Amino acid sequence: MMPGDSDMTSIVQRIARQALVTYRNPPRVGEEPGKTFMDNHSKLKSLMTEVRAADLKLVPRRADDSSAGVPPLLPYHHGAPPVTYMHICETDHFSMGVFLLKSGASIPLHDHPGMHGMLKVMYGKVRISCFDRLERPAGSPQVAPPLPQAQMDALRRSVLRSTGEYTEESGPCVLSPDRDNLHQIDAVDGPTAFMDILAPPYDPDDGRDCHYFRVLTDGEAKTTEQKDEVWLMEISQPADFWCGGEPYPGPEVCF
């Protein structure tokens, strides 16, 4: 049973309810969003702007003493995941949870096929680099770097849309199927956590699997004449990245 709109309703519940309304009938890939979707999306973004760590009963964490003065990836090889996830809720239309990154950790460059998303920092600071895939215009040449065919098939022409730093005082970072859909998230100056909504959820059986990428360096591919255009190569999940799980301590979400 869905709670009412009383002052006692947690902001987490209100965000979940608004996410369900917003993403129940999202625009199709390549389709211009209509007014109803944009109005609901704006309401969701406003709620996400308000939410804070205390609303989720999150206590900001300090950098692990064992990592002081040690390269960031070194401690992770002793069994502790660099990233953990707190599951809040999931429906057919969206998933919601919290990612927690250790000091120096990164969520590697990855995509969200056909998905919308919204990310709000709860504590700490993250640097987010967002890319878009570029479609080759009909009849135009596409000069690719000289690589073996197997690697050529894994190449994606893309553009770096933005790189920015976000804290708990920042508004949400927003992605859509067509804009800022690929991104890398790096913890900056210590541990960090962010609330995350994806719509619809990842589902490999429905074509929404997560793919990882790396940016080719200048030595591997000549830079293009177009500013910020890059070649991305699809890769396996990096060996130094994996995600563990931990309990979510905040208010329960009911539908």
C-alpha positions as a Markdown table, in Angstrom:
| # | Residue | x | y | z |
|---|---|---|---|---|
| 1 | Met | 0.0 | 0.0 | 0.0 |
| 2 | Met | 1.4 | 3.4 | -1.0 |
| 3 | Pro | 1.8 | 5.9 | 1.8 |
| 4 | Gly | 0.1 | 9.2 | 1.7 |
| 5 | Asp | 1.7 | 12.5 | 1.1 |
| 6 | Ser | 1.9 | 13.4 | 4.8 |
| 7 | Asp | 4.9 | 15.3 | 6.3 |
| 8 | Met | 5.9 | 12.0 | 7.9 |
| 9 | Thr | 6.6 | 10.4 | 4.5 |
| 10 | Ser | 10.3 | 10.0 | 4.1 |
| 11 | Ile | 12.0 | 11.9 | 1.2 |
| 12 | Val | 13.3 | 8.5 | 0.1 |
| 13 | Gln | 9.8 | 7.2 | -0.3 |
| 14 | Arg | 8.8 | 10.4 | -2.2 |
| 15 | Ile | 11.7 | 10.0 | -4.5 |
| 16 | Ala | 10.8 | 6.4 | -5.2 |
| 17 | Arg | 7.2 | 7.3 | -5.9 |
| 18 | Gln | 8.1 | 10.1 | -8.2 |
| 19 | Ala | 10.6 | 7.9 | -10.0 |
| 20 | Leu | 7.8 | 5.4 | -10.6 |
| 21 | Val | 5.6 | 8.1 | -12.0 |
| 22 | Thr | 8.4 | 9.6 | -14.1 |
| 23 | Tyr | 9.7 | 6.4 | -15.7 |
| 24 | Arg | 6.5 | 4.4 | -16.1 |
| 25 | Asn | 6.2 | 5.7 | -19.7 |
| 26 | Pro | 9.5 | 7.2 | -20.7 |
| 27 | Pro | 10.2 | 8.4 | -24.2 |
| 28 | Arg | 11.6 | 5.8 | -26.5 |
| 29 | Val | 15.2 | 5.9 | -27.6 |
| 30 | Gly | 15.7 | 8.8 | -30.1 |
| 31 | Glu | 12.3 | 10.2 | -29.3 |
| 32 | Glu | 11.9 | 13.8 | -28.1 |
| 33 | Pro | 10.5 | 13.7 | -24.5 |
| 34 | Gly | 7.0 | 15.2 | -24.1 |
| 35 | Lys | 5.8 | 17.8 | -21.6 |
| 36 | Thr | 4.4 | 15.2 | -19.1 |
| 37 | Phe | 7.7 | 13.4 | -18.9 |
| 38 | Met | 9.7 | 16.6 | -18.6 |
| 39 | Asp | 7.5 | 17.9 | -15.8 |
| 40 | Asn | 7.7 | 14.7 | -13.9 |
| 41 | His | 11.5 | 14.5 | -14.5 |
| 42 | Ser | 11.9 | 18.0 | -13.1 |
| 43 | Lys | 10.0 | 17.1 | -10.0 |
| 44 | Leu | 12.2 | 14.0 | -9.5 |
| 45 | Lys | 15.3 | 16.1 | -10.0 |
| 46 | Ser | 14.1 | 18.6 | -7.4 |
| 47 | Leu | 13.5 | 15.9 | -4.8 |
| 48 | Met | 17.0 | 14.4 | -5.6 |
| 49 | Thr | 18.5 | 17.8 | -5.1 |
| 50 | Glu | 17.0 | 17.9 | -1.5 |
| 51 | Val | 18.0 | 14.5 | -0.3 |
| 52 | Arg | 21.0 | 14.2 | 2.1 |
| 53 | Ala | 23.0 | 11.4 | 3.7 |
| 54 | Ala | 21.1 | 11.8 | 7.0 |
| 55 | Asp | 17.8 | 11.0 | 5.2 |
| 56 | Leu | 19.3 | 7.6 | 4.2 |
| 57 | Lys | 20.9 | 7.2 | 7.7 |
| 58 | Leu | 24.3 | 7.2 | 6.0 |
| 59 | Val | 27.3 | 8.1 | 8.2 |
| 60 | Pro | 30.2 | 9.6 | 6.1 |
| 61 | Arg | 33.2 | 7.3 | 6.2 |
| 62 | Arg | 36.8 | 8.3 | 6.7 |
| 63 | Ala | 39.7 | 7.1 | 4.6 |
| 64 | Asp | 41.1 | 3.7 | 5.7 |
| 65 | Asp | 44.3 | 4.2 | 7.7 |
| 66 | Ser | 45.8 | 1.3 | 5.9 |
| 67 | Ser | 45.5 | 3.1 | 2.6 |
| 68 | Ala | 47.4 | 6.2 | 3.7 |
| 69 | Gly | 50.4 | 6.7 | 1.5 |
| 70 | Val | 49.6 | 3.6 | -0.5 |
| 71 | Pro | 48.5 | 3.6 | -4.2 |
| 72 | Pro | 44.7 | 3.5 | -4.2 |
| 73 | Leu | 44.3 | 0.1 | -5.9 |
| 74 | Leu | 46.7 | -1.8 | -3.6 |
| 75 | Pro | 44.5 | -2.5 | -0.6 |
| 76 | Tyr | 41.7 | -3.8 | -2.8 |
| 77 | His | 43.8 | -6.9 | -3.7 |
| 78 | His | 43.4 | -8.0 | -0.1 |
| 79 | Gly | 39.8 | -8.9 | -0.6 |
| 80 | Ala | 37.9 | -5.7 | 0.2 |
| 81 | Pro | 35.9 | -4.4 | -2.8 |
| 82 | Pro | 36.7 | -0.8 | -3.9 |
| 83 | Val | 33.0 | -0.2 | -4.4 |
| 84 | Thr | 29.9 | -1.4 | -2.5 |
| 85 | Tyr | 26.2 | -1.1 | -3.2 |
| 86 | Met | 23.2 | -0.7 | -0.9 |
| 87 | His | 20.0 | -1.8 | -2.6 |
| 88 | Ile | 17.0 | 0.4 | -1.7 |
| 89 | Cys | 14.3 | -0.8 | -4.2 |
| 90 | Glu | 13.6 | -2.1 | -7.7 |
| 91 | Thr | 10.6 | -2.3 | -9.9 |
| 92 | Asp | 10.2 | -3.2 | -13.6 |
| 93 | His | 10.6 | 0.6 | -14.3 |
| 94 | Phe | 13.5 | 1.7 | -12.2 |
| 95 | Ser | 16.1 | 0.6 | -9.6 |
| 96 | Met | 17.4 | 2.8 | -6.7 |
| 97 | Gly | 20.3 | 2.3 | -4.4 |
| 98 | Val | 23.5 | 3.8 | -3.0 |
| 99 | Phe | 27.1 | 3.3 | -4.3 |
| 100 | Leu | 29.9 | 3.8 | -1.8 |
| 101 | Leu | 33.4 | 4.3 | -3.1 |
| 102 | Lys | 36.6 | 4.0 | -1.1 |
| 103 | Ser | 39.2 | 6.7 | -1.2 |
| 104 | Gly | 40.8 | 6.6 | -4.7 |
| 105 | Ala | 38.3 | 4.1 | -6.1 |
| 106 | Ser | 36.6 | 4.4 | -9.5 |
| 107 | Ile | 33.6 | 3.0 | -11.3 |
| 108 | Pro | 35.2 | 2.5 | -14.7 |
| 109 | Leu | 33.8 | 4.0 | -17.9 |
| 110 | His | 30.6 | 2.1 | -18.7 |
| 111 | Asp | 27.3 | 2.5 | -20.5 |
| 112 | His | 23.6 | 2.4 | -19.7 |
| 113 | Pro | 21.9 | 1.0 | -22.9 |
| 114 | Gly | 18.5 | 2.6 | -23.5 |
| 115 | Met | 18.4 | 3.8 | -19.9 |
| 116 | His | 17.8 | 7.1 | -18.1 |
| 117 | Gly | 19.6 | 7.8 | -14.8 |
| 118 | Met | 20.1 | 10.3 | -12.0 |
| 119 | Leu | 23.0 | 10.4 | -9.5 |
| 120 | Lys | 23.1 | 12.5 | -6.3 |
| 121 | Val | 26.2 | 12.7 | -4.1 |
| 122 | Met | 25.5 | 12.0 | -0.4 |
| 123 | Tyr | 28.9 | 12.8 | 1.0 |
| 124 | Gly | 32.4 | 13.3 | -0.3 |
| 125 | Lys | 33.3 | 14.3 | -3.8 |
| 126 | Val | 33.1 | 12.6 | -7.2 |
| 127 | Arg | 34.5 | 13.5 | -10.6 |
| 128 | Ile | 32.2 | 12.3 | -13.4 |
| 129 | Ser | 33.3 | 12.2 | -17.0 |
| 130 | Cys | 30.4 | 11.8 | -19.5 |
| 131 | Phe | 30.6 | 10.6 | -23.1 |
| 132 | Asp | 28.2 | 10.1 | -25.9 |
| 133 | Arg | 28.5 | 7.6 | -28.8 |
| 134 | Leu | 28.6 | 9.3 | -32.2 |
| 135 | Glu | 26.7 | 7.9 | -35.2 |
| 136 | Arg | 28.6 | 8.2 | -38.5 |
| 137 | Pro | 26.7 | 10.4 | -40.9 |
| 138 | Ala | 25.5 | 8.5 | -44.0 |
| 139 | Gly | 28.1 | 8.5 | -46.7 |
| 140 | Ser | 30.9 | 10.1 | -44.6 |
| 141 | Pro | 34.2 | 8.3 | -44.1 |
| 142 | Gln | 35.2 | 7.1 | -40.7 |
| 143 | Val | 38.9 | 6.8 | -40.2 |
| 144 | Ala | 39.7 | 4.3 | -37.6 |
| 145 | Pro | 43.1 | 3.6 | -36.0 |
| 146 | Pro | 45.1 | 0.7 | -37.5 |
| 147 | Leu | 44.2 | -2.2 | -35.2 |
| 148 | Pro | 43.5 | -6.0 | -35.6 |
| 149 | Gln | 40.0 | -6.7 | -36.8 |
| 150 | Ala | 38.9 | -8.1 | -33.4 |
| 151 | Gln | 39.8 | -4.8 | -31.8 |
| 152 | Met | 38.3 | -2.8 | -34.6 |
| 153 | Asp | 34.9 | -4.4 | -33.9 |
| 154 | Ala | 35.2 | -3.2 | -30.3 |
| 155 | Leu | 35.8 | 0.5 | -31.2 |
| 156 | Arg | 33.2 | 3.2 | -30.7 |
| 157 | Arg | 33.5 | 6.8 | -31.9 |
| 158 | Ser | 32.5 | 9.0 | -29.0 |
| 159 | Val | 32.6 | 12.6 | -27.7 |
| 160 | Leu | 33.5 | 13.8 | -24.3 |
| 161 | Arg | 30.5 | 15.8 | -23.2 |
| 162 | Ser | 31.5 | 17.0 | -19.8 |
| 163 | Thr | 33.8 | 16.5 | -16.9 |
| 164 | Gly | 32.7 | 17.9 | -13.5 |
| 165 | Glu | 33.1 | 17.5 | -9.8 |
| 166 | Tyr | 30.0 | 16.9 | -7.6 |
| 167 | Thr | 29.5 | 17.1 | -3.8 |
| 168 | Glu | 26.4 | 16.9 | -1.6 |
| 169 | Glu | 25.7 | 20.5 | -2.3 |
| 170 | Ser | 25.6 | 19.9 | -6.1 |
| 171 | Gly | 22.5 | 19.1 | -8.1 |
| 172 | Pro | 22.1 | 15.6 | -9.6 |
| 173 | Cys | 24.0 | 14.4 | -12.6 |
| 174 | Val | 21.5 | 13.3 | -15.2 |
| 175 | Leu | 21.9 | 10.8 | -18.1 |
| 176 | Ser | 19.5 | 9.7 | -20.8 |
| 177 | Pro | 19.7 | 7.0 | -23.6 |
| 178 | Asp | 21.0 | 9.7 | -25.9 |
| 179 | Arg | 23.0 | 12.1 | -23.7 |
| 180 | Asp | 25.8 | 11.5 | -21.2 |
| 181 | Asn | 25.0 | 7.8 | -21.4 |
| 182 | Leu | 28.6 | 6.6 | -20.8 |
| 183 | His | 30.4 | 7.8 | -17.8 |
| 184 | Gln | 33.3 | 7.2 | -15.4 |
| 185 | Ile | 33.0 | 8.0 | -11.7 |
| 186 | Asp | 36.0 | 8.7 | -9.5 |
| 187 | Ala | 36.2 | 9.3 | -5.8 |
| 188 | Val | 38.1 | 12.5 | -5.1 |
| 189 | Asp | 40.0 | 13.4 | -1.9 |
| 190 | Gly | 38.5 | 10.6 | 0.2 |
| 191 | Pro | 35.6 | 8.2 | 0.4 |
| 192 | Thr | 32.3 | 9.1 | -1.2 |
| 193 | Ala | 28.7 | 7.9 | -1.6 |
| 194 | Phe | 26.0 | 8.7 | -4.1 |
| 195 | Met | 22.3 | 7.8 | -4.5 |
| 196 | Asp | 21.6 | 6.3 | -7.9 |
| 197 | Ile | 18.4 | 5.8 | -10.0 |
| 198 | Leu | 18.5 | 3.8 | -13.3 |
| 199 | Ala | 15.4 | 3.4 | -15.5 |
| 200 | Pro | 14.7 | 0.8 | -16.5 |
| 201 | Pro | 17.1 | -1.4 | -14.5 |
| 202 | Tyr | 20.0 | -3.3 | -16.1 |
| 203 | Asp | 18.6 | -6.6 | -17.6 |
| 204 | Pro | 20.9 | -8.6 | -19.9 |
| 205 | Asp | 18.0 | -10.6 | -21.1 |
| 206 | Asp | 16.3 | -7.5 | -22.4 |
| 207 | Gly | 19.5 | -6.0 | -24.1 |
| 208 | Arg | 20.5 | -3.8 | -21.1 |
| 209 | Asp | 23.8 | -5.3 | -20.1 |
| 210 | Cys | 26.7 | -3.1 | -18.7 |
| 211 | His | 29.7 | -2.7 | -21.0 |
| 212 | Tyr | 33.0 | -1.3 | -20.0 |
| 213 | Phe | 35.3 | 0.9 | -22.1 |
| 214 | Arg | 38.7 | 2.6 | -22.2 |
| 215 | Val | 39.7 | 5.7 | -24.1 |
| 216 | Leu | 42.4 | 5.1 | -26.6 |
| 217 | Thr | 45.6 | 7.1 | -26.1 |
| 218 | Asp | 47.1 | 9.4 | -28.7 |
| 219 | Gly | 49.7 | 6.7 | -29.3 |
| 220 | Glu | 47.0 | 4.2 | -30.2 |
| 221 | Ala | 44.8 | 6.4 | -32.3 |
| 222 | Lys | 45.4 | 9.8 | -33.8 |
| 223 | Thr | 43.3 | 12.5 | -32.4 |
| 224 | Thr | 40.5 | 13.7 | -34.7 |
| 225 | Glu | 40.1 | 17.2 | -36.1 |
| 226 | Gln | 36.9 | 17.5 | -34.0 |
| 227 | Lys | 37.5 | 18.8 | -30.5 |
| 228 | Asp | 36.7 | 16.3 | -27.7 |
| 229 | Glu | 36.0 | 13.4 | -30.1 |
| 230 | Val | 37.7 | 10.1 | -29.0 |
| 231 | Trp | 37.8 | 6.4 | -29.8 |
| 232 | Leu | 36.5 | 4.2 | -27.1 |
| 233 | Met | 37.4 | 0.5 | -27.0 |
| 234 | Glu | 35.0 | -2.0 | -25.4 |
| 235 | Ile | 36.9 | -4.1 | -22.8 |
| 236 | Ser | 36.1 | -6.8 | -20.2 |
| 237 | Gln | 35.3 | -5.6 | -16.7 |
| 238 | Pro | 38.6 | -4.3 | -15.3 |
| 239 | Ala | 40.3 | -6.8 | -12.9 |
| 240 | Asp | 40.8 | -4.1 | -10.2 |
| 241 | Phe | 37.1 | -3.2 | -10.1 |
| 242 | Trp | 34.4 | -5.2 | -8.5 |
| 243 | Cys | 31.3 | -4.3 | -6.4 |
| 244 | Gly | 30.3 | -5.8 | -3.1 |
| 245 | Gly | 27.0 | -5.4 | -1.2 |
| 246 | Glu | 26.1 | -4.1 | 2.2 |
| 247 | Pro | 22.8 | -3.5 | 4.0 |
| 248 | Tyr | 20.8 | -0.3 | 3.4 |
| 249 | Pro | 20.2 | 1.4 | 6.8 |
| 250 | Gly | 17.6 | 4.0 | 5.7 |
| 251 | Pro | 13.8 | 4.2 | 5.6 |
| 252 | Glu | 12.0 | 1.4 | 3.8 |
| 253 | Val | 10.3 | 2.1 | 0.5 |
| 254 | Cys | 6.8 | 0.6 | -0.1 |
| 255 | Phe | 4.6 | 0.4 | -3.2 |
